[in-house]
Amino acid sequence: MSADYQVHGDVAVISLNNPPVNGLGLTTRVGITDGLAKANADAAVKAIIITGTGKAFSGGADIKEFGSPKAMQEPNLLSVILAIENSSKPVVAAMHSVVMGGGLELALGCHYRIAAPGCSVALPEVKLGLLPGAGGTQRLPRVLGVEVALNMIVSGEPIKSEMLAMLPGQKLFDRMAASAESLAGEALAYARSVAAARPLPLVRNLPCKHPLGDAYFQFTRNMVGAMAKNFPAPLKCIAAVEAATRMKFDEGMLAERDLFINLMWTPESRALRHLFMAERATSKIADVPADTAQRSIGSLAVIGAGTMGGGIAMNFLNAGIPVKMLEMKQEALDRGIATIRKNYESQVNRGKLKQDKYEQRMALLSTTLDYADLKDADMVIEAVFEEMGVKETVFKKLDAVMKPGAILASNTSTLDMNRIASFTARPQDVIGTHFFSPANVMRLLEVVRAEKTGKDVLATVMALGKKIKKTTVVSGVCDGFIGNRMIEQYSRQAGFLLNEGCTPAQVDKAVEKFGFAMGPFRMGDLAGNDIGWAIRKRRAVERANLKYSKTADLLCELGRFGQKTNAGWYDYVPGKRDAIPSELVLKMIAAHRESLGITPRKVPDDEIVQRLVFALVNEGAHILEDGIAAKASDIDMVYITGYGFPVFRGGPMHYADQFGLFNVLQAMNRFAANPLDDAEFWKPAPLITRLAAEGKSFS
């Protein structure tokens, strides 16, 4: 059983014991119902307490059972709550730390609730494309009022118990404990004080109305509908809460259940549930056990005070880790420090950061022009120019000055980490930490495991990534790692589409309609077209036979590097980011097309999207075959958190699974027959062919 049962005099205590967050898995649910039966059968027991061991009351569904038939096996959560309501003896929920999802629904089924201050209380199911399915939409409005409850349900965001306790007329908490430490004792005393109370109060019997009725719910539908866009769950949450105000409780429960089941089958919910599991799986590395010893990182050094170096430094300052930043010239250091200050001051001005926190973070930052001053740092990250000769110089200097056991990391986005590690006498201490720009904002951190990287180094950097609130994904060594190796194929397809008759705006609009944050040409202008140009020139010899559209090189030869030059694939007004179609660029593309003897054709949006997305999928499959990524879900996390792939589609590999790998194969065969495309690339990766033949998927 995942629930403990103890009797303290005349009070039985059922303690959920399913770490880390006391998920309501089958054994936990059985433990609760068995405990209730035992307590009700014991004449000496007058009242019952349900609480949680460890660091949570309950975080809701057990993710180990998530989406499986076991989650609904009896007693399911609805049956557990019904058993609580039908208890002949009062049941008190003693809530602390984490009270979320099914955990909150469980507490709402109890007759009384006492809470410790500091509880995080939430119904976060909307973040999985669902709504609370065990009475949350019917009971929470009855104890907090319709508006507060609906805001919580639609946002999924946690609110502290002491804030909820201050709401006028709230009936969620019957009592607040003085502290988390005193909760157990106060809960026992409270349970004894209500032991003789009859009839036992039930949340289901409380009224649920809104004084403005139709007008209020129409207003919320208009507001939420405009914000939710591709996500159906928020509007269904409104429908469920509205049902609570218009129907008898049991009818409302049936309406909630119907809405919940319908959402379970939507592609959006499947995508969000996939990503929920995928994010947790990124930290699981087959040959690196969870208990692998980690190195202590009490201080950090950053080489380079440019945009990337400054952004990297901010991540660690935010986490309270001292950073020493090195540059070759004082002017460069001064510019870097000024940019960091400007970023923090912007947060202060917007109310996102308190002044004292800003000052604390800046106090952790120091600078130097001398490599010798880095000798005591526990870890160093270089963020210098993306050229192997420059990296070699830096790593040889670091090898000479850094203390034994220090981790030497490179922020390279494409270069060979094995070669970089070979510039030192300590390759076991070398690892890639590929941050994405702007590094202080973007969630993704690609952790590149070189051939000789120590397991303890990998474990340390993965844990450090979590500490600085990044989604960390492990990649093996290849040109471009996971994300940039795949984006090369995506960008090549975008170029071929220009050759065939598309404009940059048409391509961008098609993929943005599909759900990307921005299309390939707007993305190129934002990142800097000269970056891709430099990479193509570096690869020119080794990839002489690889087909490219020359339009991107022609653009760069005109000095149109993107937003930083106010001219790229689009024109830009200084100080603004609006992409304005450029007549000059359209004429350049047309002239190049004519020089190749190509008659332009109208390319449908569906083809644009499929060629771009399936290019990612095919290269992703090769990456899995090569062992660069361990799991398809890791690739999805890279593209969701680093490249603006639409969240509601779950990442390229998940999208391919949903589209059907047989259908993906058919599309690839069509693209291979296009003489203006690259037939060699569109040969499906053997992994796709095998999975499709076996009726399997990447997942």
N, C-alpha and C positions, 0 to 999 in steps of 0.2 A: 504494500500500500504506500502511496505517496502522501499520506495524511496521518499525523500522529493523534492518538486519543489519550487524554489524561483527565482524571477527575480531581478537582480541588475542592474538597468538602462537598458542597451541594451544587457545584457548577462543573459541567463537563466542558473541556476545551478541545476543539478539533483544530489542529494546526496543519495547514497545508505545507508539505515538505517535498517540493519538486524543484530543486534549484535549476537555474539561477533566479528565476522570477516566479516560482510556484505556478507554472503553467497548468491549466486545467485539463490535463490529459486524462485518459480513461481511468488509470489507477488512482489518480487524485479524486476524480468524481466518485468512484466507488468508495474511496476512503471517507468522503464526506457523507454519503448516504448511509454507509455502514455505521459511522459515528453517530449520526442522527438517530438511527434505529436503536442503537445500544443505549444512548442517553434517554430516549423516550421510554425504553423498557425498564430503566433503573429508577425505582421509587425514590431513591436517595437524591437523585439529580433533580434540581428545581429549575435550572436554566442552562443554556448552552451558549458557548462563545465559539465563533469561527474566526481564526486569524491566520497569519502566515509566518513561517519561520524565516530566518535570515533577513535579507534586504528587501523584501517585498511582501505585501499582503497577497496580491496576485496580479501578474501582468497579462492575464487573459489566456487565450488559446495556447496550447503547447505546440511550439513550432515543429517539434519532431513528428506531430500527427497532422500538421497543417494540410488541409485539402484532401486528406485520406478518409476512407470510410470509417476508420476508428474514431474520428472526431465526432461522428454522429451516433456511435454505438451506445446503447443504453447502459447506464443512465447518461443521456446527453445532458448538456447544461440546462436546457429547459426543464428536464425531469428533476435535476438536482434542486433547482430553484422552487419547483412545485413542492418537493419534499420538505424544503425549509418552510415554505408558507403553511404547509399542512401540519407542521410540528405542533404537538399539543403543549409543548413547553417553549417559552420565549427564546428566540435565537438572536444573539447580538453579534454584529460584525465589528471586530476590533481592527481598524484599518490603519496601516502605516506605510511609509516609504513610497511604494508603487501600487496604485489602485487603478488599473486600466482594463479596457475592453471587457471581456467576460468576467474579470475580477470585480469591476464596478457593478456589472449586472448581477453578479452573485450577491454582493453587499446590498443592492437594492431589493433583493428578494428576502432579506432578513427583516425581522420585526423591528429591530433597533440597530443604530449605528453610532459608534464612538470612534473618533479619528484623532490621530496624533497630528500636531502641527508639522508642516513640511511634506505632507503626502502630495505626490503628483497624481492628480485625478484626471482621467480622460477616457473618452470613447474614440479610439483612433482608427476604427475600421475603415473609414472613408479613404484613408491613405493606402488601403489595399483594394480600393475599388468596390468596397462593400458598405453595408450599414450594420449597426449592432443587431444581431440576430437572436438575442435571448431576452428581449424585452426592454433593451436600453432606450429605444425610441418611444416606448410607451410609459416607462416608469420615470425616467429622468425629468421630463417636463412636469410631472406631478409633484416632484420635490424641489425643483429649482425654478419653476415657471417656464413657460414655453420659449420665451426669447433667449434666456441664458442657456437653456438646454439645447435649443436648436443651434445656437452659435458653437457650442462645444461639439455637437455631433457633426456639423458640416465642416468645421475646421479640423477636428481631430486633435487639436492642441491641448496639452495638459495645463491644468490650473491648480495652484497650490490650495490645500485644504483650508488654510486660514483665510484666504481670499474668499472662498465659497462660503465659509462660515459667517462672514460679515454681511452677506446678502440679506436684505430684509425679507422675512417670511420664509426663508429656506427651511426645508424639512429633510435635507439629505443627511445632515448630522443631528442626532439627538443630543449629543454632547461632544465637546472637544476636550481631549486630555491635555494636561499641563505640558507634557513633553513626551517624546518617543520612549524615553526610559521608564516613565511612569504609566505608560499605556496599559501594560498587562495588569498591574494592580488596580488601576482605575476601572478597567473593563470588568474585573471580577466583582468589584464593589457595585458597579452599575448593574451588572447582570442580576445580582442578589436583590437590588432595589426594585427591579421590575419583575421578579420571579412570580409574584402573585397577580400581576396585572391580567385582567381579562375584560373584554375580548382582546386578543392580540392584534396590534395594528398591522395593516397590510398596505403597502404603497399602492397596490392596484385599486384600493378603495378610495383614494384621494381624488378630488375633482381635477379636471384638466381642461381649461378653457383659455381662449385669448379674447380680450374685449373687442378687438377690431376684426377678428375672424378673417373673412374673405380678403379684405384689403391687405392685411398683414402678410398672409401667405402669398398673395400675388406679388407684392413688393419683394419678398425674399426670393421668389422664383426668378423675377427679373434681374435682381442683383447677382444671385448665385449663377444663373444661367449664363450671364455675360462673362463671368470669371471661370466657370468650370469648363467651357468649350468642349474639349474632347473627352471629358470624364462624366459618365452618366450618374455616378453614385451620389454626388451632392444633391442633385434634384430629387433623387429617390429618397434621400434622407428627409427632405422637406415633406414629401408625400407621406412618409411614415409618421412624422410628428403631427402633421395635419390630421391623419387618421386618429391619432390619440385624442385630438380635441373634438372629433365628430362622431366617434363610435364608442360603443361599450368596450370595456377593457379587452375581453376575450376576442371580440371582432377586430380590434386594433392589433392584437397579437397575430391574428391570422393574416392581416394585411401586411404587417411587418415581415412575416415569414415568406409570403409570396414575393415581396420586393427583394428580400435577401437572396432567395433562390434564383430569381431572375438575374440578379447582379453577378452571382457566382459563375454564370455561364457566359458573361460578356467577355470579349477579347481584352477589353481594358483591364478588367479585374484579374484575368489570367496573367496579363503582362505585369501588373503591379505586384501580384503574389510571387511571380517568378523573380522579380527584382529584389523583393524582400528577402527571399531565400538566397539569391545570388550574392547579395552584398555580404551576408553572413558567411558565405562559403569562400569568399576571397582570402580570408585569413587561414583557411585550412590547406596546409601544404603537406603532401603525402609523406615526404621523408623528413619533415621537421616537426617533431612531436610538440604538443601544446606546452609541455613543461620544459622545453629547451632553455637552458640558462641564457640570460641576456646580459649584455654589457651595460654598465651604468652610463647614462648620457646626462651629465650635469651642466655641460657647457658646449657651445657649438661655434664653429668658425665658418664664414662664408667668403669665398673668393669671388670678387666682382660685385660692384655696387650699382650695376645697371638696373633696368626694369625688372629683370628676372631675379638677380641677386637680392635686390631690396625686397621683392615680394616673398622670396624664400625666407629671408630673415624675419619678416613680420610674422610668419607662421609660428616660429619658435618663440619670439617675444610675446605673442599672444598666449602661449602656453607656459609662460614664466621661466623660460630657459634663456640664460644669458648668451648673447651673440657678439662675436668680434668679427668685424667686416674688414676685409683687406682689399686695397686697390693699389695701382702703381703710382697714381698721382693724387695729390691732395684735392685738386679741383673735382676729380671724379668722385672722391669720397663725399665732398661737400654736396655735390648734386644728388648723390644717392640718399644721403641723410635728409636733405630737403624734401625729396620725393616721399620718403617714409613719413616725415612729419606732416606733409600735405595730406597724405592718405588718412592718417589718424585724425587730423584736425577736421577733415570732412566728416568722419564718423561722429566726432564730438558735436559738430554743428547740426548734424541730423538726429541727434539724440540717441545714437547707437552705441556710444562709448562715453563713459563718465570721464571728466577731466583728470581725476586722480588716477584712474586706470591708465589713461594715456601717458601721464607722467611716469608711472611705474614701469610701463613698457619701454619707454625711451631711456629710462635709467639703466635698463638691462643691456643697452646697445653701446658698444665701444668700437673704435676704429684703429687701424694701423696701416702703415706702408711697408712693414717689415715682416716677412714670413716667419722669422724667429719668434715673433710675439704670439704665434699660434701654437707653440709647442705644448701647452698644457690643455688644449681643447680635447674633449672626448670624441668629437666627430667634426669633420670638415666637409663642406659641400662646395665644389667648384661650379661657378656659373659664368664661364668665360666663353669667348668666341668658339663657334662650332667648327673647329678645324683641328685635325689630329696633331699637327705639330705644336699648336698652342697647348693642347691638353698634355702632351708629353712633357713640355717644359714645366707646367704647373705640377704634375704628379711627381716628377723627379725632385722638385723642390720640397713638396710635402713629405715625400719619403725620407728626405734628409732631416727634417725638423720635427715632425710629429712624434709624440711619445709612443712607445710600444703599446699596442692594443687599441689605438685610436682608429676609428672607422674613417676611411677615405672614400668619399662619394662623389660621383660625377652627375651633373644635371644634363648630360648629353641626351639629345632626342633621337639620334640615329646612329652614332658611331659605335664601333666595336669595343665593348667593355672588356673583352679578353685582352685586346691590345693595350688598352688603357691600364689594366691591372698589371700587365707585363712591364710597365715603366717603373714599377716599384719592386722592392725585395720582399714585399708582404702582400701578395695577391689575395690571400685569404681575408684580408681586411678591406678589400675594395668591392664596391657595389655601385650600381646605378640608381639614382633617385631622380627620375624624370618628372619634374613639376610641369604643370600646364599654365600658360599665361592667361590672365594675371595670377601669379602663383599664390597670392594672398586671398584669392577669391575662388578659383577653380578647385573642385573637390578631388579630382583624380591625382593620384601619385602612382606612376608606373615604377615598380621596384625591380631593377634589372639584375638578375642573378648571373654573375659571371661563372666561368667554369670552376674557379677555385674559391669562390666566395664561401666563407665559413657559415655553417648553419646557425651559429650563435649570432653572427652579424646579420643574417637574414631575419632571424627572429626579433632581434633588437630593432631593426629598421621598420619591420611591420608593426611592432608595438608603438614605436615612435610616431608612425603615420597615424595611428589611431589617436594618439595623444594630441596631435595637432589637427585632429578632426578631418583627416583625409580618408577617401576610399582608396585603399592600397591594393594593387593588383600586381602579382608577380609575373614577370616576363623573362623568357630566356634571351640569349644573345642572337640577334640578327640585325640586318640593316633596317632601322626604323622601329624595332621591337614590335609590339602588337599594334598600337594605334596608328603610327605613322607608316608602317609597312602596308596596312590596309588602306589608309587614306591616299596612298600613291595610286592605287588602282581606281579608286573613286574619282580622283582628279584626272586621271587619264581618260576615263569615260566622259567626264565633263568636257574635256578638250575635243574628243571625237565628235561629241554632239554639236559643238560650235562648227566644226568642219562640215557637218552634214546639213546645217541649216538653222540651228537654234541661235538665239541671242543669249547673252549672259542672264538677262532679266527673265527670259522664259524658263531657263533651267532652274534658276534660283526660286522662282515663284512655284514651280511644280513641286520641288522637294520641300519647300516651306509649307505648301498646302498639305503635303503628306505628314508634316509635323516637325521637320527639322527646325532648330532655332534660327538657322540661316543657311542659305544655299552655298555651293562651293565657291562661287565668285565673290560674293559678299564676304565669305570667310577668308578667302585669299587676300582681299583688300584689308581686312582687319588685322590679320597676322603679319602681313608684309609679303608681297609677291616675290621680293628679292630673296627671301629665305628659301622658297622652293626652287628658285632659279639657281642659287648656289649649290643646292643638293643635286639638282639635275646635272650641273657642270661637273661636280665631283664624281658622279656616277657614269659620266659619258663614256669612259673607256670600258668599264666592266659591263655596261649594259648597252653596248653599241647596237645590238640587234633589237632592242625593245622599241616598239612603236610609240611615239608621242605625237600629239598635235603641237605644232610649233607656235601656236598663237600665244601661249604664255611667255615664251622666250621673246617673241616679237614685242609683246607688251612691255617687258622689262627693258628691252633695248631702247624703248622710248622714254625710259626713266619713270614709268608709271608703276610705282611700288605699292600703291594703295593709299589708305587714309593718311599715312604719315607724309605723303607728298601731295595730298589733296587730289590725287589722280591715280586710278588703277583701272580695273574693269569698268568702274563707274567714275564719274566726276563728283567731287565733294566741295562744299563750301567750307572755308576755314572755320574751325570751332564747332562744326556740325557733323553728324554721322549719316545723314540722309544720303542714300545711294541714288545718284542721278544718272540715267542712261547717257552714255557718251557717244556722240555721232562719230568722233574720231576713231573710237574702238570698233564701232560697227563697220566703218569703212575699212579698217585694218583687217578685220575678220573676213569681210567680203572679198578683199583683194587677195588674201591668202587662199581662200577657197577657190577663187578663179585661177590662181597660179597652179593649183592642183588639178584643175579641170573638173571640179565637182559641181554638179547642178544641185542647188539647195532643195531640200524637201521639207515638208511640214512634219515635224516629229511630234506624235501625241504625248501628252503629259504622262500617261501610264508607262510608256516606253522609257521616258526620261527617268522616272522614279525607279523602275525595275532595273535598268542598266546600272544606275548608281548604287542602289542597295544590294543587288545581287553580285556586283563587283566586290563589295565588302564581304558578302557571305562566302564567295568562292575563295577569296584570299584568307578569310578567317578559317575556313576548313583546312587549307594548306598549313596554316599556322598551328592548328591542332595536330595535324599529321606530323609536323616537324618538332612537336614538343615545346614550342615557344610559349604557348598557353596551355595550362593544365586542363582547363574546362571551358566549354562553350559559354557558360554563364560568366566567366571572367572577361571574355571578349565583350559580352553585352554590357558589363559594368564599365569597361573602358569607354565604350561608345556613348553610353548614357551620361556618364559623369565628365567626359573629356571632350566630346565632339558634337554635342547637341542633338544626338539621335532622340526622336520623340519617346518620352517616358511611357506614354500609353500604348506604345507598340513593343516595349520590352527589350529592345536591342536587336541588332541585325540577325543574330543566330536564332533568337526566339521568334522573330518575325518570320524567318524562313520556315521554322517548324510549323507555325500557324498557317502560313501560305500553302504548305505541303511541299516536301522535298521533291516529289515527283513533278509537281508543277514548276518548281524552280529549275529542275533539269530541262524541262521542255522550253522554258524561256531562254536558258543558256544556249541551247541548240539553235534557237532562232537567231540569237545575237551572233553566234559563230558564223552563220551564213551571210552576214553583212560584210561585203568586201571592204568597207571603209572602217570596220572595227578590227579588233585583234583576235582572229580565230584561235590562235594558240592559247591566249589567256582564257577564252571561254570554254576550253576543254574542262569539264567539271572535275573538281578535286576528287580523287578516288574515294575519299570518305563520304562525300555526298552521294556518289553513285551507289556505294555499298549500303548506306543507310536507307536510301530510297528503295533499293531492291528488296531490303529486308522489312520494309514498312516501319522503319524506326525513325527517330528524330535525334537532333543534337542533344536534347535534354535526357 
